[in-house]
Amino acid sequence: MKEITVQELKSKIDSGADFQLIDVREDNEREFTNIGGDHFPMGTVMQKVDEISKDKEVVIYCRSGGRSAQVVNFLEANHGFENLYNLKGGILAWAGEIDDKIKKY
């Protein structure tokens, strides 16, 4: 599984890179705080597979990186994705290293 750091993600965002960002946290977590991107709660990823790009890099995030890692591993093993990146440390790392306005929970 490939991972991307929050600093690398910030650089992608700042440069206007063409990639897909997916948040796999639950609705209440997303409402509390988020860093954008598509919202596919972990339990709905199976129904959203066709909405995940195979043509560009896809960064998947959750609270700390555990659930998003599970999603990346599942999609790679069962759907042949080779362009997925897990956000190392998740939104907690983003809050701690990039944007202190993001609420931690």
Sine and cosine of phi, psi and omega as CSV:
sin_phi,cos_phi,sin_psi,cos_psi,sin_omega,cos_omega
0.00,0.00,0.74,-0.68,0.04,-1.00
-1.00,0.04,0.56,-0.83,0.05,-1.00
-0.80,-0.59,0.37,-0.93,0.06,-1.00
-0.76,-0.65,0.63,-0.78,0.02,-1.00
-1.00,0.10,0.25,-0.97,0.03,-1.00
-0.91,0.41,-0.53,0.85,0.05,-1.00
-0.91,0.41,-0.66,0.75,0.03,-1.00
-0.91,0.41,-0.64,0.77,0.04,-1.00
-0.90,0.44,-0.70,0.72,0.03,-1.00
-0.85,0.52,-0.66,0.75,0.03,-1.00
-0.88,0.47,-0.66,0.75,0.04,-1.00
-0.88,0.48,-0.72,0.69,-0.01,-1.00
-0.89,0.45,-0.75,0.66,-0.05,-1.00
-0.89,0.45,-0.53,0.85,-0.04,-1.00
-1.00,0.07,-0.12,0.99,-0.02,-1.00
0.97,0.26,0.42,0.91,0.00,-1.00
-0.85,0.53,0.52,-0.85,0.02,-1.00
-1.00,-0.01,0.98,-0.20,0.02,-1.00
-0.50,-0.86,0.23,-0.97,0.03,-1.00
-0.95,-0.32,0.74,-0.68,0.04,-1.00
-0.93,-0.37,0.79,-0.62,-0.04,-1.00
-0.79,-0.61,0.78,-0.62,0.06,-1.00
-0.99,-0.17,0.87,-0.49,-0.02,-1.00
-0.97,-0.25,0.26,0.97,0.03,-1.00
-0.98,0.22,0.18,-0.98,-0.01,-1.00
-0.97,0.26,0.27,-0.96,-0.05,-1.00
-0.80,0.60,-0.73,0.68,-0.05,-1.00
-0.91,0.42,-0.55,0.84,0.05,-1.00
-0.93,0.37,-0.69,0.73,0.00,-1.00
-0.88,0.47,-0.66,0.75,0.01,-1.00
-0.92,0.39,-0.55,0.83,-0.02,-1.00
-0.92,0.39,-0.72,0.69,0.01,-1.00
-0.23,-0.97,0.52,-0.85,0.06,-1.00
-0.32,-0.95,0.24,-0.97,0.04,-1.00
-0.91,-0.42,0.32,0.95,0.07,-1.00
1.00,-0.07,-0.23,-0.97,-0.01,-1.00
1.00,0.02,0.04,-1.00,0.06,-1.00
-0.95,0.32,0.49,-0.87,0.00,-1.00
-0.91,-0.41,0.96,-0.27,0.07,-1.00
-0.84,-0.54,1.00,0.02,0.02,-1.00
-0.76,0.64,0.58,-0.81,-0.11,-0.99
-0.72,0.69,-0.67,0.74,-0.03,-1.00
-0.93,0.36,-0.19,0.98,-0.02,-1.00
-0.95,-0.30,-0.03,1.00,-0.09,-1.00
-0.84,0.55,-0.62,0.78,-0.01,-1.00
-0.85,0.52,-0.62,0.79,0.00,-1.00
-0.98,0.19,-0.23,0.97,-0.08,-1.00
-0.95,-0.30,0.09,1.00,-0.09,-1.00
-0.79,0.61,-0.64,0.77,-0.03,-1.00
-0.94,0.35,-0.23,0.97,0.01,-1.00
-1.00,-0.09,-0.01,1.00,0.02,-1.00
-1.00,-0.08,0.82,-0.57,-0.08,-1.00
-0.92,0.40,0.66,-0.75,0.17,-0.99
-0.96,-0.30,-0.03,1.00,-0.10,-0.99
-0.98,-0.19,-0.22,0.97,0.02,-1.00
-0.61,-0.79,0.18,-0.98,0.00,-1.00
-0.89,0.45,0.60,-0.80,0.03,-1.00
-0.81,-0.59,0.84,-0.55,0.05,-1.00
-0.96,-0.27,0.81,-0.59,-0.03,-1.00
-0.92,-0.40,0.73,-0.68,-0.02,-1.00
-0.72,-0.70,0.34,-0.94,0.10,-1.00
-0.60,-0.80,-0.43,-0.90,-0.04,-1.00
-0.94,0.35,-0.78,0.63,-0.09,-1.00
-0.79,-0.62,-0.05,1.00,0.04,-1.00
0.95,-0.33,-0.17,0.99,-0.04,-1.00
-0.96,0.27,-0.79,0.61,-0.01,-1.00
-0.91,0.41,-0.66,0.75,0.01,-1.00
-0.90,0.44,-0.58,0.82,0.07,-1.00
-0.89,0.45,-0.66,0.76,0.04,-1.00
-0.88,0.47,-0.67,0.75,0.01,-1.00
-0.90,0.43,-0.72,0.70,0.03,-1.00
-0.85,0.52,-0.76,0.65,-0.01,-1.00
-0.87,0.50,-0.68,0.74,0.01,-1.00
-0.89,0.46,-0.75,0.66,-0.04,-1.00
-0.91,0.42,-0.61,0.79,0.04,-1.00
-0.92,0.40,-0.69,0.72,-0.06,-1.00
-0.96,0.29,-0.57,0.82,-0.15,-0.99
-0.95,-0.31,-0.25,0.97,-0.07,-1.00
-0.75,-0.66,0.12,0.99,0.12,-0.99
0.95,0.32,0.30,0.95,0.03,-1.00
-0.93,0.37,0.64,-0.77,0.06,-1.00
-0.78,-0.63,0.10,1.00,-0.11,-0.99
-0.89,-0.46,0.37,0.93,-0.08,-1.00
-0.99,-0.16,0.58,-0.81,0.05,-1.00
-0.74,-0.67,0.73,-0.69,0.10,-0.99
-1.00,0.03,0.72,-0.69,0.07,-1.00
-0.98,0.21,0.94,-0.34,-0.05,-1.00
-0.90,0.44,0.85,-0.52,0.01,-1.00
1.00,0.08,-0.15,0.99,0.08,-1.00
0.86,0.51,-0.40,-0.92,-0.05,-1.00
-0.93,0.38,-0.39,0.92,0.07,-1.00
-0.91,0.42,-0.66,0.75,0.05,-1.00
-0.91,0.40,-0.63,0.77,0.04,-1.00
-0.86,0.50,-0.73,0.69,0.00,-1.00
-0.90,0.45,-0.62,0.79,-0.05,-1.00
-0.98,0.20,-0.49,0.87,-0.13,-0.99
-0.90,-0.43,-0.36,0.93,-0.11,-0.99
-0.89,-0.45,-0.77,0.64,-0.14,-0.99
-0.66,-0.75,0.98,-0.21,-0.05,-1.00
-0.97,0.26,-0.03,1.00,0.11,-0.99
-0.99,0.17,-0.29,0.96,0.05,-1.00
-0.95,0.31,0.80,-0.60,-0.04,-1.00
-0.96,0.26,0.70,-0.72,0.08,-1.00
-1.00,-0.05,0.53,-0.85,0.05,-1.00
-0.53,-0.85,0.00,0.00,0.00,0.00
